[in-house]
C-alpha cells in the first residue's frame, strides 16, 4: 500500500521489510543514515534539547515510543487547540526522521492538516500556512520543516522572510513531480529546497523535482516512525527534507549563534558532490553530509559551467531549445547536427517552450516565474522581444501556424499555485485577435496540422490526444491513454501523416508515433524520461530531450525508429526542444 499526499509518497504495510525495520529500531542500520554519515556526526554532537525543530504537517503521534518526550510544544491551528495528535501518519513519519538524525533536538509541532489530509480545503491552507511558520518562529524554532506543498500566497512568502529575519531556516520538500518547478514553499529562494536520492547508490530519484531552485539532496527512503508504535519506510522528497532539517539541528546545537544564511551556506558548502562536477540542477550542491557539516570539512563548489559547441559564422540554426544551464532558463538555437549553439536570452526570468516560426525569423516563447507566465515573441537572433498576452494564470506550449499568421497556445487560470483549468487559444504575432478555441478546462499542448486546418492537443490531465478544427469545431478523440498514463507534447509531422508524442507515468516518459488517424501507435524510445518531441524540417527525424544517460540531453531519432543519436550534452537539469522550422509549402 502506498500513501501519497501533496506530491509526497509514503510506503507502508510491507510486512517483511517493516518487521525488519521494527526489529532494528527507528535508526538501526538504515542506509539513509549511512549515506549522510550520521554516525561520524554523532561523534561530534547528537544535538541539544535547546535546539528546536518545528514540524509543519499533519501533527505527530506523541505517544510513539520513539517520540515520547521529544515534543516540547505543539498546536493544532485547524482546530484551534493544543493537541496536535496525528490521525494521518505523515507528520509522525517526518518527525521520526528528524529525531533519527538529531536524537537530542526538541520538536515543535504545528498541525495544519485535518483528518482528511490533502482534503483540507485550499482556502483554509492559504490562511493557515503563513500562521504555522510564524507560530513556529515565535515558539523558538531554529529549523522549520515543511514536507508538503502549500498554496502560493504573498502571506506565505512573507512568513518565510519573517522566519529568516528571526533566526530560523525553513527547509522544504522540492516535490515529487519530475519537473524543474518546485512546489511552494521550496520554490522560494530563502527556503532550503531538498531533492531525493537513493539511500544506497546516492542516485537522484527519477521523480524528484530538480532545477535552479534545488539547494541540496538527501536520502528519499528512510525507516521512520508510524502511528501505532510502528516503524515503516517513508519515501519521497517529504522524507528527504527532514533529513536535512535534522542535520541543521546538529549544526545549530553546536553553533547556536549562526544566522540562517550562514547555516544554509555551510549546508551547501559541506554537501558531497554528486552528478556532474560542481553545483548542478539535479542535486543542487550535492548530497547532505552531516559529518562534514558539523566539522566544516568540505570546501564550497561553484555551479557547473555550461559547455556547448562553438559558433560557426553564417550557419543556419533551425532548432530552438531551452536549457537551465548555469542556473537560469534561457532560449538557445543550434544547427540540426547539434553544432553552433547560441544563447538568445539572458536574465532572471524563466524562459521556456520556444517555438520557431515557419520562416525561421521569429521565436515565440514563455517568460515568467512559473507562478505567472505569458507569451512573448522575439527575432531569431534574440532581439526585439515583445509581450503578446497578459493572463492571470499563465500560458503553455506556443505553436506557430504553418503560414506564420497565428500562434496557438494553452492558457489557464490560477489561484495561488493551483491551476483552475486550461484551454487552447490563438493570437496573432502582434498580440491582436486573441481567440479561444476550446472550452474544456483541460486542454493543453497544441500542435498544428501542416495545412493549418486542425490542431492536436492533450486532454484530461494530459492524457489522450484530441483533434479540433482551427475554428473550434469538430472536436474528436484521437487516442485513448492506458490507465495512470498521460500523453504530452504532441507534434505533427511536416507531411501531416504522423504525430509524435510522449506517454508518461509518474516516473518516466516514452516516445511514440501515431498515424494522424489514430491508428498504428509505435514506441520509438523506452525508459528515457523523454520530453518535447519536435520533427526535423524534412520529417525524417524527431528531436527530443531525454535522460538516456542519466542527465538531460538532446537527441534525434529516425521517424521509423532506430538508435537515438546524441546531439548535445550539457550540465543542465532541463533541456527542452522547441518546434523546428518547417520547409515552405508550395
Beta strands, then each sheet from edge to edge (+ up, - down):
strand 1: 2-5
strand 2: 8-11
strand 3: 52-57
strand 4: 71-76
strand 5: 106-111
strand 6: 141-146
strand 7: 169-173
strand 8: 192-197
strand 9: 216-219
strand 10: 221-226
strand 11: 230-235
strand 12: 319-323
strand 13: 330-334
strand 14: 342-343
strand 15: 350-356
strand 16: 362-368
strand 17: 373-379
strand 18: 386-387
strand 19: 394-400
strand 20: 407-415
strand 21: 418-427
strand 22: 435-436
strand 23: 443-448
strand 24: 454-459
strand 25: 463-469
strand 26: 476-477
strand 27: 486-492
strand 28: 498-504
strand 29: 509-515
strand 30: 522-525
strand 31: 531-535
strand 32: 541-546
strand 33: 553-558
strand 34: 561-568
strand 35: 575-577
sheet 1: 1+ 2- 11+ 10-
sheet 2: 4+ 5+ 3+ 6+ 7+ 8+ 9+
sheet 3: 14+ 13- 12+ 35-
sheet 4: 15+ 16- 17+ 18-
sheet 5: 19+ 20- 21+ 22-
sheet 6: 23+ 24- 25+ 26-
sheet 7: 27+ 28- 29+ 30-
sheet 8: 31+ 32- 33+ 34-
end
